[in-house]
Amino acid sequence: MIMGSKRYLGLAVAQVGGIGINESRAAVVRRLIELLREAASRGAKLVVFPELTLTTFFPRYWMSEAEAQERFFERQMPNPSVQPLFDEAKRLQLGFYLGYAELSEDGTPYNTSILVNESGDIVGRYRKIHLPGHDDHKKDAPFQHLEKKFFRVGDQTFGVWDTLDARIGMCLCNDRRWPETWRVMALQNAEVVVLGYNTPSENIHWPEPVHLRMHHHLVTLQASAYQNSIWIGAAAKCGREDGHHMIGGSVIVAPTGEIAAQSVTEEDEVIFTKADLDLAETFRRHVFDFERHRRPEMYSLIVERKARGGPVRG
Ligand code: ING
C-alpha cells in the first residue's frame, strides 16, 4: 500500500492474564516488559495496558481502605517498581497507557490511567468517573466489587492529548458503557481512545447469562467507535485471579465499527493494528459531521437530568 500522506498509528493492545493477590509488582512489570517487546516487534507506537494493571483486581475483596491503600496503591508515578517499564518503553521508543490505583498527593484514592509518550514523559492522566459496584460488605456474594469504597470519582472530565502524532483520549472500564464518555472525547476531536478493563464474567446481583458479558463489551465498543468516528484500543486484565474469572476479548475497533483485531486467549497476549487515522475522516465528513447534523439545543436533558424522570413534552 502506498503510504504517501496517509497517517497511521501502530496501535497495540497488551492483554494481561490473571495477577495473583500476592504477585509482586516486580514480577508483573517483567510480564509487561515482555508484552512491550512483542508490541515493538509488531511495529507498535502506542501500547495499551489494562485497568489496575500492576495488581490483582483487589476491589473483589473486603478490606479496609487503609489496607487497600497500603497493599495496592501507588503513591508516586513512576516509582522504583515501575521505572523499568518506563525505561524499556523509552528504549523501544514506544508510548503506553497504564492503569493503576493512584493515591494522589493530597491522599485521595483514584482508579487512574496515564498516557506516556515515547520519551517516557507522562503527558496525560485520567481518573475514573463511572465507578461501578458498591461500598458495603455483601457477605453472601461470591466476591465483592468495591470500587465505590476504594476509589473517589475522578476530579476532571474526559480529556484528549496530542501525542505520538495522534489525538488520543482515555477512559477506564465501566466508562465504556456510558455513551457520554465517548461523545465528550469525540467533541474534543479524539482520533483514538484507549482503555483498560477488569470485567468479572459472573454477575453477583443476578444470574446473568455469561455470554452477555462479552456481548455487551463488544457491542458497546463497536457502536461507540462508529458513532464517534474513532479508533478504540481496549485491553483486558482477564482469566483467573485466585479462582475469580474475568472476560478477555481485548480488541481494536475501527471507526467503521468493525473489529480490526481481537485476542484469542485469556492470558498475556498482544494484538496489533496499523490504524489508518484517515479512515475516520470519511465518516466525520458525511454521516457524522457534527457541525452540520448535531442539535445540542434538543439534547439538554442529557446534561440537566441525572436519573430517569417524567416526560418533558405536553
Ligand atoms: N468492571 C465492570 C465493567 O464495567 C461491570 C463492572 C460489569 C459493571 C458488568 C456492569 C456490568 O466492565 C469495572 N472494573 O468497571
Residues whose N, C-alpha, C, O or C-beta is under 5 A from the ligand:
A	BS01	ING	P132 C173 N174 N198 T199
